[in-house]
Amino acid sequence: MDSASSDLPRRRPLRSSAADGVKIVIVGGFGVGKTTMVRSVSEIRPLSTEEVMTQAGAGVDHNVGAPEKTTTTVAFDFGRISLDERMILYLFGAPGQERFWFLWDQLFAGTLGVVVLVDTRRLADSWYAIDRLEHHGTPFIVARNRFEPLAHDLGDVRSALDLSAGVPLVDCDARRRESAKEVLIALVDHLHTLSAAREASP
């Protein structure tokens, strides 16, 4: 077993106090870091359907802005994280390529909320995901994955994506577990806020 695989989380049983399971989906354009986020935050060895990109995908999977990317998700990624003693998040990372968008509706089924991960070098890649979520009324937040150099502040990103004031926009480093976890906590907080607003309305 190589050192990379030995660093991956092992299977960890759920705590006996776990009571609430929540399905979360991470979407975004091709190469924005969805697989990386699932891997970095999952407390179990994540399920990944990454495959090596081949010449057959040339002209189909566009890696402009991410020339170093050599693999691609062809179905979905799956991981799990315990936010506290009771709440468990089940994470699904959606494929970013347009030819796999037909899978999104199946992944969205039963989800309570979505993280839209964006790369400011290719913001246009995120418009379809945001439009789809707004159309279906699915709660979501937007997380900017910090690729260097950062040329825009979060206000610029919000304006470029035409996000409403009620949609949280946060910064993250998808490679770092604590940073990815903060994104998930921000989504759960957003869901609680929306739920409280619905209960307070007449």
C-alpha positions as CSV (number, residue, x, y, z in Angstrom):
1,M,0.0,0.0,0.0
2,D,1.4,3.4,-1.0
3,S,1.7,6.4,1.3
4,A,-1.0,8.3,-0.4
5,S,-3.6,5.6,0.2
6,S,-2.5,5.0,3.7
7,D,-3.2,8.7,4.5
8,L,-6.9,8.3,3.5
9,P,-9.5,8.1,6.3
10,R,-10.5,4.5,7.3
11,R,-14.1,3.3,7.7
12,R,-15.5,4.8,10.9
13,P,-18.7,3.6,12.5
14,L,-21.4,6.1,13.3
15,R,-21.7,7.2,16.9
16,S,-24.5,5.7,18.9
17,S,-25.8,9.3,19.5
18,A,-26.2,10.0,15.8
19,A,-29.8,10.9,15.0
20,D,-30.1,13.2,12.1
21,G,-28.7,12.4,8.6
22,V,-28.6,15.2,6.0
23,K,-27.9,14.8,2.3
24,I,-25.7,17.6,0.9
25,V,-24.6,17.9,-2.8
26,I,-21.5,19.8,-4.0
27,V,-21.8,21.1,-7.5
28,G,-19.8,23.4,-9.8
29,G,-18.0,23.6,-13.0
30,F,-15.4,21.2,-14.3
31,G,-12.2,21.2,-12.2
32,V,-13.3,23.6,-9.4
33,G,-12.4,21.2,-6.6
34,K,-15.5,19.2,-5.8
35,T,-13.7,15.9,-5.5
36,T,-10.9,17.6,-3.5
37,M,-13.5,19.0,-1.0
38,V,-15.2,15.6,-0.5
39,R,-11.8,13.9,0.0
40,S,-10.5,16.5,2.4
41,V,-13.5,16.7,4.7
42,S,-14.8,13.1,4.7
43,E,-14.3,11.1,7.9
44,I,-14.5,7.8,5.9
45,R,-12.5,6.7,2.9
46,P,-14.6,8.5,0.2
47,L,-16.1,6.8,-2.8
48,S,-14.7,8.3,-6.0
49,T,-15.5,7.7,-9.6
50,E,-12.5,9.7,-11.0
51,E,-11.0,8.4,-14.2
52,V,-8.0,9.5,-16.2
53,M,-8.8,12.0,-19.0
54,T,-8.0,10.6,-22.4
55,Q,-7.7,11.9,-25.9
56,A,-11.3,10.9,-26.5
57,G,-12.4,13.7,-24.2
58,A,-10.4,16.3,-26.1
59,G,-12.7,19.1,-27.2
60,V,-15.5,17.8,-24.9
61,D,-14.1,18.3,-21.4
62,H,-12.5,21.8,-21.5
63,N,-9.8,22.3,-18.9
64,V,-9.2,25.9,-19.7
65,G,-8.0,27.5,-16.5
66,A,-7.0,24.1,-15.0
67,P,-4.4,22.7,-17.4
68,E,-2.9,20.5,-14.7
69,K,-6.1,18.5,-14.3
70,T,-5.7,15.0,-15.6
71,T,-8.7,13.1,-14.1
72,T,-12.4,13.7,-14.1
73,T,-15.4,12.5,-12.1
74,V,-17.7,10.4,-14.3
75,A,-20.6,9.7,-11.8
76,F,-20.3,11.2,-8.3
77,D,-18.1,11.3,-5.2
78,F,-19.4,10.3,-1.8
79,G,-18.2,11.0,1.7
80,R,-19.5,11.5,5.2
81,I,-18.8,13.9,8.1
82,S,-20.2,14.2,11.6
83,L,-20.8,17.9,12.4
84,D,-21.6,17.1,16.0
85,E,-22.8,14.3,18.3
86,R,-26.2,14.0,16.5
87,M,-25.9,15.5,13.0
88,I,-24.3,13.5,10.1
89,L,-23.8,14.9,6.7
90,Y,-23.7,12.6,3.6
91,L,-21.8,14.4,0.9
92,F,-22.2,13.9,-2.8
93,G,-19.9,15.6,-5.3
94,A,-21.6,16.0,-8.7
95,P,-19.6,15.8,-12.0
96,G,-19.0,19.2,-13.5
97,Q,-18.9,18.4,-17.3
98,E,-21.9,19.3,-19.3
99,R,-22.3,15.8,-20.7
100,F,-22.9,14.5,-17.1
101,W,-25.4,17.2,-16.1
102,F,-28.3,14.7,-16.6
103,L,-27.1,13.1,-13.3
104,W,-27.8,16.2,-11.3
105,D,-31.5,15.7,-10.9
106,Q,-31.0,12.3,-9.4
107,L,-28.3,13.6,-7.0
108,F,-30.5,16.6,-6.0
109,A,-33.4,14.2,-5.0
110,G,-33.8,14.2,-1.3
111,T,-31.1,16.8,-0.6
112,L,-31.7,19.6,1.9
113,G,-29.1,21.9,0.5
114,V,-26.3,22.4,-2.0
115,V,-22.8,24.0,-2.0
116,V,-21.9,25.6,-5.3
117,L,-18.2,25.6,-5.5
118,V,-16.7,28.3,-7.9
119,D,-13.4,29.2,-9.4
120,T,-13.1,32.9,-10.1
121,R,-11.0,32.2,-13.2
122,R,-14.1,30.5,-14.7
123,L,-17.2,32.0,-13.1
124,A,-19.3,31.4,-16.1
125,D,-19.0,27.6,-15.5
126,S,-21.2,28.1,-12.3
127,W,-24.1,29.9,-13.9
128,Y,-25.9,26.8,-15.0
129,A,-25.8,25.2,-11.5
130,I,-27.1,28.4,-9.9
131,D,-29.8,28.8,-12.4
132,R,-30.9,25.2,-12.0
133,L,-31.0,25.5,-8.2
134,E,-33.0,28.7,-8.3
135,H,-35.4,27.2,-10.8
136,H,-36.1,24.2,-8.5
137,G,-36.1,26.3,-5.3
138,T,-33.3,24.3,-3.8
139,P,-31.5,26.1,-0.9
140,F,-27.8,26.7,-1.6
141,I,-24.7,28.7,-0.7
142,V,-21.7,29.6,-2.9
143,A,-18.1,28.9,-1.9
144,R,-15.2,30.4,-3.7
145,N,-12.3,28.0,-3.8
146,R,-9.1,30.0,-3.3
147,F,-7.0,29.5,-6.4
148,E,-4.1,31.9,-6.8
149,P,-3.9,34.6,-7.6
150,L,-7.2,36.1,-6.3
151,A,-8.1,39.0,-8.6
152,H,-11.6,39.6,-7.2
153,D,-13.1,40.2,-3.8
154,L,-16.3,38.5,-2.7
155,G,-18.3,41.6,-3.6
156,D,-17.2,41.3,-7.2
157,V,-18.0,37.6,-7.2
158,R,-21.5,38.2,-5.8
159,S,-22.1,40.8,-8.5
160,A,-20.8,38.7,-11.3
161,L,-22.9,35.7,-10.3
162,D,-26.0,38.0,-9.7
163,L,-26.5,36.4,-6.3
164,S,-29.4,37.6,-4.1
165,A,-28.6,39.1,-0.7
166,G,-30.1,36.0,0.9
167,V,-27.6,33.6,-0.6
168,P,-24.4,33.2,1.6
169,L,-21.1,33.6,-0.2
170,V,-18.0,32.3,1.6
171,D,-14.3,31.7,0.9
172,C,-12.6,28.3,1.3
173,D,-9.6,26.2,0.5
174,A,-11.1,22.9,-0.6
175,R,-7.8,21.1,0.2
176,R,-8.0,21.9,3.9
177,R,-10.4,19.9,6.1
178,E,-11.2,22.7,8.5
179,S,-11.9,25.1,5.7
180,A,-14.2,22.7,3.9
181,K,-16.0,21.9,7.2
182,E,-16.7,25.6,7.7
183,V,-18.4,25.7,4.3
184,L,-20.7,22.8,5.3
185,I,-21.4,24.5,8.6
186,A,-22.3,27.7,6.7
187,L,-24.8,25.7,4.6
188,V,-26.4,24.1,7.7
189,D,-26.7,27.5,9.3
190,H,-28.3,28.8,6.2
191,L,-30.8,25.9,6.2
192,H,-31.7,26.6,9.8
193,T,-32.2,30.3,9.0
194,L,-34.6,29.4,6.2
195,S,-36.4,26.9,8.3
196,A,-36.9,29.4,11.1
197,A,-38.1,32.1,8.7
198,R,-40.7,29.6,7.3
199,E,-42.0,28.8,10.8
200,A,-42.2,32.5,11.7
201,S,-44.2,33.4,8.6
202,P,-48.0,33.4,9.0
